[in-house]
Amino acid sequence: EQLALGSSSGSGEAVIKLVSGSAVITNPFELAGDSAIEALSGELLLDDTTASSGAAMIALGSSCGLSNTCNLRIGGNSSGGSGTVKTFLDSSAASGSDGINLGSQNLTINNNGIFRISGASTVSGELLIDSGDLQLAHVDALQSSQITLQNQAKMSFLTDFPETSPSAYSPDIVTLGTGDQTLFVESGRTVVLNDVTFTGSGNFVKDGGGTLAFYDTSNGGLGVLGHTGTTTTLAGTFQTVNPAYASSSSSSSSSPAPVLEEELITEVDETSTQSDDLLTEPIVLTTQSDDLPTTSEQSLEPEPVA
């Protein structure tokens, strides 16, 4: 059975809020209007335990369209600190991980919110990360071509994103707001971006022990590093020269092309990911809708997390 969240006839957001502790929701969401999931602390896991393979834990209802938006917001604690909202991750097979299906509706992560998309998903609308962290644990977790990072936002890559042939005639656009905006690559992972243009006045910060490769138009890619802020590598490797492309385009030259523009500057102690083990305290899961005059709270007992 699918849960309905939001209303096509109402205004504002329908909100599911995790106040504390740990909770598991096993029924997929069907959005009927603009909606939000907030985790002030703790962890909210979205896991379709009835599916034999990866499922879309958040999908669009039949009323969603141009005249009725079904945008999704993942929020945290604006006062500092936050909980995590994440879909189920099958560490043994990527096809078993759960994702979301927002179609062309917009996705926002704000107020220090943390959202991990673990499985193949459809997210092609505008993406805004506003003092939040979007964690991508599947190579097909995101298709958005308009991405904005602002107020110390972070996009984390928790799996490999290998080089592919650019599939569009124009690059995806990533706009960096004023201040530091971070791309984090997990240790042992390699992420190749060859169809992206970075723009805006913000600073580009590469963090995490993994490797981030950015190939611009002079290295066989589509985009450019066009932001006016600084570019800094805090950890790992930031590579801006495509070795294969450089060697083929300069085969007549006797001097080898450089491979790395920036190397590891500082080493960081990678923290381990949070365990999905059961927490002993009960949680309070609060649901509220702007259409209703009151807010109800339901006390749930913790469930084992898959």
Disulfide bonds with the S-S distance in Angstrom:
Cys64-Cys70 1.92
